[in-house]
């Protein structure tokens, strides 16, 4: 350990200490240049006095000690769901065999039925939608504020269930109408 200008310098061996003692200002300048390239070394090597114009830490009472509480530059937060485990309860489960048969017969009958509609090929899938829109928020952070949005509910449309009658085969088409999370 060498003392130079009221600062202590430690070395790994005697040869390094002897080399430093020949030209200490040169080595101190090299360390400062290295700290400019890697700013994390300023706090690690306690070089706050050399970089007083860059860091505001040298203005405190304890210039020789490391900083215990750094300056907070941004707020951050985490939101978690209350119950994040998926439930395995199937709401549409039917245990009654007769009810299952009734539903199967109802669906089978629906495939062979033909209805008259006011829909044409041009007006199909065109209707008025009630849309709820939230304007974009200003960029800010939230603190102690409860806010939430609903994810889109999955919607599937089955086209061709009513079929073309007894003479033509029924061709069912499944259309997914669920909006992406980015669109809501």
ZIJOFEN-V381530 format. One record per pair of residues at least 12 apart in sequence whose ideal C-beta (glycine too) atoms are under 10 Angstrom apart, sorted by the first residue. I is the first residue (numbers start at 0). J is the second residue. D is the distance in whole Angstrom. If there is no record, write none. Layout:
# ZIJOFEN-V381530
i:I j:J d:D
i:I j:J d:D
This chain:
# ZIJOFEN-V381530
i:0 j:16 d:8
i:1 j:16 d:6
i:1 j:17 d:10
i:1 j:19 d:7
i:1 j:20 d:6
i:1 j:23 d:8
i:3 j:19 d:8
i:3 j:20 d:8
i:3 j:23 d:5
i:3 j:24 d:9
i:3 j:26 d:10
i:3 j:27 d:8
i:4 j:23 d:8
i:4 j:24 d:9
i:4 j:27 d:9
i:6 j:23 d:10
i:6 j:27 d:9
i:6 j:45 d:9
i:6 j:48 d:9
i:6 j:63 d:10
i:8 j:20 d:9
i:8 j:23 d:8
i:8 j:26 d:8
i:8 j:27 d:9
i:8 j:30 d:10
i:27 j:46 d:9
i:27 j:49 d:8
i:28 j:49 d:10
i:30 j:44 d:7
i:30 j:46 d:7
i:30 j:49 d:9
i:31 j:44 d:10
i:31 j:46 d:7
i:31 j:49 d:6
i:31 j:50 d:8
i:33 j:46 d:10
i:34 j:46 d:5
i:34 j:49 d:8
i:34 j:50 d:7
i:34 j:53 d:10
i:35 j:49 d:10
i:35 j:50 d:8
i:35 j:53 d:9
i:38 j:50 d:9
i:38 j:53 d:8
i:38 j:54 d:9
i:41 j:53 d:8
i:41 j:54 d:7
i:41 j:56 d:9
i:42 j:54 d:8
i:42 j:56 d:8
i:42 j:65 d:6
i:42 j:66 d:6
i:42 j:69 d:9
i:43 j:65 d:8
i:45 j:62 d:9
i:45 j:63 d:7
i:45 j:64 d:8
i:45 j:65 d:6
i:45 j:66 d:10
i:47 j:59 d:9
i:47 j:62 d:6
i:47 j:63 d:9
i:47 j:64 d:10
i:47 j:65 d:9
i:47 j:66 d:8
i:48 j:62 d:6
i:48 j:63 d:9
i:54 j:66 d:9
i:54 j:70 d:10
i:55 j:70 d:8
i:56 j:69 d:9
i:56 j:70 d:9
i:73 j:140 d:8
i:74 j:139 d:10
i:74 j:140 d:5
i:74 j:141 d:9
i:74 j:142 d:7
i:75 j:140 d:8
i:76 j:140 d:7
i:76 j:141 d:7
i:76 j:142 d:7
i:76 j:143 d:10
i:76 j:144 d:10
i:78 j:141 d:9
i:78 j:145 d:9
i:78 j:146 d:9
i:78 j:147 d:9
i:106 j:160 d:8
i:109 j:160 d:6
i:109 j:161 d:7
i:109 j:162 d:9
i:109 j:169 d:10
i:110 j:159 d:9
i:110 j:160 d:6
i:110 j:161 d:7
i:110 j:162 d:5
i:110 j:169 d:5
i:110 j:171 d:8
i:111 j:161 d:9
i:111 j:162 d:6
i:111 j:163 d:10
i:111 j:164 d:8
i:111 j:165 d:7
i:111 j:169 d:8
i:112 j:160 d:9
i:112 j:161 d:6
i:112 j:162 d:7
i:112 j:164 d:9
i:113 j:161 d:6
i:113 j:162 d:7
i:113 j:163 d:7
i:113 j:164 d:5
i:113 j:165 d:9
i:114 j:161 d:6
i:116 j:161 d:9
i:123 j:158 d:9
i:124 j:156 d:8
i:124 j:158 d:9
i:124 j:174 d:9
i:124 j:176 d:9
i:131 j:183 d:9
i:132 j:183 d:10
i:133 j:148 d:8
i:133 j:183 d:9
i:148 j:180 d:9
i:148 j:183 d:7
i:149 j:183 d:8
i:150 j:177 d:10
i:150 j:178 d:10
i:150 j:180 d:6
i:150 j:183 d:8
i:151 j:176 d:10
i:151 j:177 d:6
i:151 j:178 d:4
i:151 j:179 d:8
i:151 j:180 d:7
i:151 j:182 d:8
i:151 j:183 d:5
i:152 j:176 d:10
i:152 j:177 d:7
i:152 j:178 d:9
i:153 j:175 d:8
i:153 j:176 d:9
i:153 j:177 d:5
i:153 j:178 d:10
i:154 j:174 d:9
i:154 j:175 d:8
i:154 j:176 d:4
i:154 j:177 d:5
i:154 j:178 d:8
i:155 j:173 d:6
i:155 j:174 d:7
i:155 j:175 d:6
i:155 j:176 d:7
i:155 j:177 d:8
i:156 j:172 d:9
i:156 j:173 d:8
i:156 j:174 d:4
i:156 j:175 d:8
i:156 j:176 d:6
i:157 j:171 d:6
i:157 j:172 d:7
i:157 j:173 d:6
i:157 j:174 d:8
i:158 j:170 d:9
i:158 j:171 d:7
i:158 j:172 d:4
i:158 j:173 d:8
i:158 j:174 d:6
i:159 j:171 d:5
i:159 j:172 d:5
i:159 j:173 d:9
i:160 j:172 d:9
